[in-house]
């Protein structure tokens, strides 16, 4: 916890694979919004820990979900940027009056070296994504740039199991994730993140000339909580205030990290919006926060919760988005992730919320501009810009 900011992680059961994590996430959503299932035409699975080398994990997820044979499915594997690569592919495959299902999923702990705790403590298992379809609300995505630093390709890899070094009796124990020179890897990853944030922010401001007063988040891949905090310290306060840090209870879920961060943050912000509307946000405390959610479920139709076969499920909406979060490690509210948020993370999220609220008061259009940034291992970085129009009255009431 001291070195990484990670207190605990979620691990899949021994019999579970990445397709199971993806199935749990997608099915939890479709259970609440079943009318969308028949309209899915593209399934893209982002993963670095697929069920098999072949076939694609998307094929397995397709079967588990019982999707139509007309659905086009494939995998994307580009390490920590896999989710954003998949999101980019989904835009190219998007069809009018249909849905694209993009799922990032990882069961990483099975490929970690048992005797290297410096690596093993970082990673957790999980899945997250989005279902994108037709909407009467205007929402736009554009990719600002990507950068590949291929000089470091051997610094972080699984050296055995591919066509260069197939598995043999002699080398099978080397089929695990390996870091070369972790300190150098940390340094170049911080540098890559900073460069990406600064370039993306410059392009964001050129697209929206009013720049800093436009509300919006910067969602960073959550590789290491202390790493993200260090990056925030090196950035101007007006940029750093937009970056939530929220991974202490789940660890680094590789390509599932960024969408899981975004979904959980938006879920919490929907709660914060609700309590701000009834003028009780200042009374929210981290301890017993799940009880606040339980109260919101009773008072508002925007929130609900239930127990499913895959864990404790909470449901909300953030303006135009429906949000579902399943905690497979919990069977009741007091066990779920809402109760396990660290005090530091809770304060960071509240500060970020109040900062966003102040921006809404100073901006005349109902628009928010988010940056989604994936980077990791010093190898590759990618930035997506999303902007959408929404009703800002929630922040102003």
QUIQUIRA-V926706 format. One record per pair of residues at least 6 apart in sequence whose ideal C-beta (glycine too) atoms are under 7 Angstrom apart, sorted by the first residue. I is the first residue (numbers start at 1). J is the second residue. D is the distance in whole Angstrom. If there is no record, write none. Layout:
I & J & D
I & J & D
//
This chain:
1 & 7 & 5
3 & 226 & 7
4 & 121 & 6
4 & 122 & 6
4 & 224 & 5
4 & 225 & 6
4 & 226 & 6
5 & 224 & 7
5 & 225 & 3
5 & 226 & 4
5 & 229 & 7
5 & 248 & 6
6 & 121 & 7
6 & 122 & 7
6 & 225 & 6
6 & 247 & 7
6 & 248 & 6
6 & 251 & 5
7 & 248 & 5
7 & 249 & 6
7 & 342 & 6
8 & 249 & 6
9 & 123 & 7
9 & 124 & 3
9 & 250 & 6
9 & 251 & 4
10 & 124 & 5
10 & 125 & 6
10 & 126 & 6
10 & 250 & 6
10 & 328 & 7
10 & 329 & 6
11 & 109 & 5
11 & 124 & 7
11 & 125 & 5
12 & 20 & 7
12 & 21 & 6
12 & 107 & 5
12 & 125 & 4
16 & 107 & 7
17 & 51 & 5
17 & 107 & 6
18 & 47 & 5
18 & 49 & 5
18 & 50 & 6
18 & 51 & 6
18 & 57 & 6
18 & 105 & 5
18 & 106 & 6
18 & 107 & 5
19 & 51 & 5
19 & 57 & 5
19 & 60 & 4
19 & 61 & 5
19 & 64 & 6
21 & 105 & 5
21 & 107 & 6
21 & 125 & 6
21 & 126 & 6
21 & 127 & 4
22 & 45 & 6
22 & 61 & 5
22 & 103 & 4
22 & 105 & 4
22 & 127 & 5
23 & 61 & 6
23 & 64 & 4
23 & 65 & 6
24 & 127 & 7
24 & 310 & 4
24 & 326 & 6
24 & 328 & 7
25 & 103 & 6
25 & 127 & 4
25 & 128 & 6
25 & 129 & 6
25 & 326 & 7
26 & 65 & 6
26 & 101 & 6
26 & 103 & 6
27 & 65 & 7
28 & 308 & 7
28 & 310 & 7
28 & 313 & 6
28 & 324 & 5
28 & 326 & 4
29 & 131 & 6
29 & 324 & 5
30 & 36 & 7
30 & 37 & 5
32 & 315 & 6
32 & 324 & 6
33 & 322 & 6
36 & 99 & 5
36 & 131 & 6
36 & 133 & 6
39 & 98 & 5
39 & 99 & 5
39 & 133 & 7
40 & 67 & 6
40 & 71 & 6
40 & 99 & 5
40 & 101 & 5
41 & 70 & 7
41 & 71 & 6
41 & 72 & 7
41 & 95 & 5
41 & 98 & 4
41 & 99 & 7
42 & 71 & 7
42 & 72 & 5
42 & 90 & 6
42 & 93 & 4
42 & 100 & 4
42 & 101 & 7
43 & 58 & 5
43 & 61 & 7
43 & 62 & 6
43 & 67 & 7
43 & 71 & 5
43 & 73 & 4
43 & 101 & 5
44 & 58 & 7
44 & 74 & 6
44 & 76 & 6
44 & 86 & 4
44 & 89 & 6
44 & 90 & 6
44 & 102 & 5
45 & 57 & 5
45 & 58 & 4
45 & 61 & 6
45 & 75 & 5
45 & 103 & 5
45 & 105 & 6
46 & 76 & 5
46 & 82 & 4
46 & 83 & 5
46 & 85 & 7
46 & 86 & 4
46 & 104 & 4
46 & 255 & 5
47 & 57 & 6
47 & 75 & 6
47 & 77 & 6
47 & 82 & 7
47 & 104 & 7
47 & 105 & 5
47 & 106 & 6
47 & 255 & 6
48 & 77 & 6
48 & 79 & 6
48 & 82 & 6
48 & 106 & 7
48 & 254 & 6
48 & 255 & 6
49 & 106 & 5
49 & 107 & 5
49 & 108 & 5
49 & 111 & 6
50 & 57 & 4
50 & 75 & 6
51 & 57 & 5
51 & 60 & 5
56 & 73 & 7
56 & 74 & 6
56 & 75 & 4
57 & 75 & 6
58 & 73 & 4
58 & 74 & 5
58 & 75 & 5
59 & 73 & 6
61 & 103 & 7
62 & 71 & 6
62 & 73 & 5
72 & 93 & 7
76 & 82 & 5
76 & 85 & 5
76 & 86 & 4
76 & 89 & 6
78 & 85 & 5
78 & 380 & 6
79 & 376 & 6
79 & 377 & 6
79 & 379 & 6
79 & 380 & 7
80 & 221 & 5
80 & 223 & 7
80 & 254 & 6
80 & 255 & 6
80 & 374 & 6
80 & 375 & 6
80 & 376 & 3
80 & 377 & 6
81 & 374 & 4
81 & 375 & 7
81 & 380 & 5
81 & 381 & 7
81 & 382 & 5
82 & 104 & 6
82 & 255 & 4
83 & 104 & 4
83 & 255 & 5
83 & 258 & 5
83 & 259 & 5
83 & 374 & 6
84 & 372 & 6
84 & 374 & 4
84 & 382 & 4
84 & 384 & 5
85 & 382 & 7
86 & 102 & 5
86 & 104 & 7
87 & 102 & 6
87 & 384 & 6
88 & 143 & 6
90 & 100 & 4
90 & 102 & 5
90 & 132 & 6
91 & 141 & 6
93 & 100 & 6
94 & 100 & 5
94 & 132 & 7
96 & 134 & 7
97 & 134 & 6
98 & 133 & 7
99 & 131 & 6
99 & 132 & 7
99 & 133 & 4
100 & 132 & 5
101 & 131 & 5
102 & 129 & 5
102 & 130 & 6
103 & 127 & 6
103 & 129 & 4
104 & 127 & 7
104 & 128 & 6
104 & 129 & 6
104 & 255 & 4
104 & 256 & 4
104 & 259 & 5
105 & 127 & 4
105 & 256 & 6
106 & 125 & 6
106 & 126 & 7
106 & 253 & 5
106 & 254 & 5
106 & 255 & 6
106 & 256 & 5
107 & 125 & 5
108 & 123 & 4
108 & 125 & 6
108 & 254 & 6
109 & 123 & 6
109 & 125 & 6
111 & 158 & 6
111 & 176 & 6
111 & 177 & 6
112 & 119 & 6
112 & 120 & 5
112 & 123 & 6
112 & 176 & 6
112 & 177 & 6
113 & 119 & 6
113 & 120 & 7
113 & 176 & 4
118 & 182 & 6
119 & 177 & 6
119 & 179 & 6
122 & 224 & 7
122 & 251 & 6
122 & 252 & 5
123 & 251 & 6
123 & 252 & 5
123 & 254 & 7
124 & 250 & 5
124 & 251 & 3
124 & 252 & 7
124 & 253 & 5
125 & 253 & 7
126 & 250 & 6
126 & 253 & 4
126 & 256 & 5
126 & 260 & 6
127 & 256 & 5
128 & 256 & 5
128 & 259 & 4
128 & 260 & 4
128 & 263 & 5
129 & 259 & 5
130 & 259 & 7
135 & 320 & 7
137 & 320 & 5
137 & 388 & 7
137 & 389 & 7
138 & 388 & 7
138 & 389 & 5
139 & 386 & 7
139 & 388 & 4
140 & 386 & 7
140 & 387 & 6
141 & 384 & 6
141 & 386 & 5
142 & 385 & 5
143 & 384 & 5
144 & 200 & 5
144 & 203 & 5
144 & 383 & 4
144 & 385 & 6
145 & 199 & 6
145 & 383 & 6
146 & 380 & 7
146 & 381 & 7
146 & 382 & 4
147 & 196 & 7
147 & 380 & 7
147 & 381 & 5
148 & 379 & 7
148 & 380 & 5
149 & 192 & 7
149 & 378 & 6
149 & 379 & 6
149 & 380 & 7
152 & 188 & 6
152 & 378 & 5
152 & 379 & 6
153 & 379 & 7
154 & 180 & 7
155 & 180 & 5
155 & 181 & 7
155 & 185 & 6
155 & 377 & 7
155 & 378 & 6
156 & 179 & 6
156 & 185 & 6
156 & 377 & 4
157 & 178 & 6
158 & 175 & 6
158 & 176 & 6
158 & 177 & 5
158 & 178 & 7
159 & 165 & 6
159 & 174 & 6
159 & 178 & 6
160 & 167 & 6
160 & 171 & 5
160 & 174 & 4
160 & 175 & 4
161 & 167 & 6
161 & 175 & 5
165 & 171 & 7
167 & 175 & 6
179 & 185 & 6
185 & 377 & 7
185 & 378 & 6
186 & 227 & 7
188 & 378 & 4
189 & 223 & 7
189 & 227 & 7
189 & 375 & 7
189 & 376 & 7
189 & 377 & 7
189 & 378 & 5
190 & 227 & 6
190 & 230 & 6
190 & 231 & 6
192 & 375 & 5
192 & 378 & 6
192 & 381 & 5
193 & 220 & 7
193 & 231 & 5
193 & 375 & 5
194 & 231 & 6
194 & 234 & 6
196 & 373 & 5
196 & 375 & 5
196 & 381 & 4
196 & 383 & 6
197 & 218 & 7
197 & 235 & 6
197 & 239 & 7
197 & 373 & 6
200 & 371 & 5
200 & 373 & 6
200 & 383 & 4
201 & 239 & 6
204 & 369 & 6
204 & 371 & 6
204 & 385 & 6
205 & 211 & 4
208 & 214 & 5
208 & 369 & 6
212 & 238 & 5
213 & 359 & 6
213 & 362 & 5
213 & 363 & 5
214 & 363 & 6
214 & 367 & 7
214 & 369 & 5
215 & 356 & 5
215 & 359 & 4
215 & 360 & 5
215 & 363 & 6
215 & 368 & 5
216 & 242 & 7
216 & 368 & 5
216 & 369 & 4
216 & 370 & 5
217 & 242 & 5
217 & 244 & 7
217 & 370 & 5
218 & 239 & 7
218 & 242 & 5
218 & 243 & 5
218 & 371 & 5
218 & 373 & 7
219 & 258 & 6
219 & 261 & 6
219 & 262 & 5
219 & 370 & 7
219 & 371 & 7
219 & 372 & 5
219 & 373 & 7
220 & 228 & 6
220 & 243 & 6
220 & 373 & 5
221 & 257 & 5
221 & 258 & 5
221 & 373 & 7
221 & 374 & 5
221 & 375 & 6
221 & 376 & 6
222 & 228 & 7
222 & 247 & 4
222 & 252 & 6
222 & 257 & 5
222 & 261 & 5
223 & 252 & 5
223 & 376 & 5
224 & 252 & 7
225 & 245 & 6
225 & 247 & 5
225 & 248 & 6
228 & 243 & 7
228 & 245 & 5
229 & 245 & 6
232 & 240 & 4
232 & 243 & 6
241 & 352 & 6
241 & 355 & 4
242 & 352 & 7
244 & 261 & 7
244 & 265 & 5
244 & 348 & 6
244 & 349 & 6
244 & 352 & 5
245 & 345 & 6
245 & 348 & 5
246 & 261 & 6
246 & 264 & 6
246 & 265 & 6
246 & 345 & 5
246 & 349 & 6
247 & 257 & 7
247 & 261 & 7
248 & 342 & 4
248 & 345 & 6
249 & 337 & 6
249 & 340 & 5
249 & 341 & 7
249 & 342 & 7
250 & 260 & 7
253 & 260 & 6
258 & 372 & 6
258 & 374 & 6
263 & 323 & 6
263 & 325 & 6
264 & 325 & 6
265 & 349 & 7
266 & 318 & 4
266 & 321 & 7
266 & 323 & 6
267 & 314 & 7
267 & 316 & 5
267 & 323 & 5
267 & 325 & 6
268 & 349 & 6
269 & 318 & 6
269 & 353 & 6
270 & 302 & 7
270 & 316 & 4
270 & 317 & 6
270 & 318 & 5
271 & 293 & 6
271 & 296 & 6
272 & 281 & 6
272 & 353 & 5
273 & 394 & 4
274 & 296 & 6
274 & 300 & 6
274 & 302 & 7
275 & 281 & 5
275 & 284 & 6
277 & 394 & 6
277 & 397 & 5
284 & 292 & 6
286 & 341 & 6
286 & 343 & 5
286 & 346 & 4
289 & 338 & 6
289 & 339 & 7
289 & 341 & 7
290 & 333 & 5
290 & 334 & 6
290 & 336 & 7
290 & 338 & 4
290 & 339 & 5
293 & 303 & 7
293 & 314 & 7
293 & 338 & 6
294 & 333 & 6
296 & 303 & 5
297 & 303 & 5
297 & 304 & 6
297 & 305 & 6
302 & 316 & 6
302 & 317 & 6
303 & 315 & 7
303 & 316 & 5
304 & 315 & 5
305 & 312 & 7
305 & 313 & 6
305 & 314 & 5
305 & 315 & 7
305 & 333 & 7
306 & 313 & 5
307 & 331 & 6
308 & 326 & 7
310 & 326 & 6
310 & 328 & 6
311 & 326 & 5
311 & 327 & 5
311 & 328 & 4
311 & 329 & 7
311 & 330 & 6
312 & 327 & 5
312 & 330 & 4
312 & 331 & 6
312 & 332 & 7
312 & 333 & 7
312 & 335 & 7
312 & 336 & 4
313 & 324 & 6
313 & 326 & 5
314 & 325 & 5
315 & 323 & 7
315 & 324 & 5
316 & 323 & 5
317 & 323 & 6
319 & 390 & 4
319 & 391 & 7
320 & 388 & 7
320 & 390 & 6
327 & 336 & 4
327 & 337 & 5
330 & 336 & 4
357 & 395 & 5
360 & 392 & 5
360 & 395 & 4
360 & 396 & 6
361 & 396 & 6
366 & 389 & 5
366 & 390 & 6
366 & 391 & 6
366 & 392 & 5
367 & 387 & 6
367 & 389 & 5
368 & 387 & 7
368 & 388 & 6
368 & 390 & 6
369 & 385 & 7
369 & 387 & 4
370 & 386 & 5
371 & 383 & 6
371 & 385 & 6
372 & 384 & 4
372 & 386 & 7
373 & 383 & 5
374 & 381 & 7
374 & 382 & 5
375 & 381 & 4
//
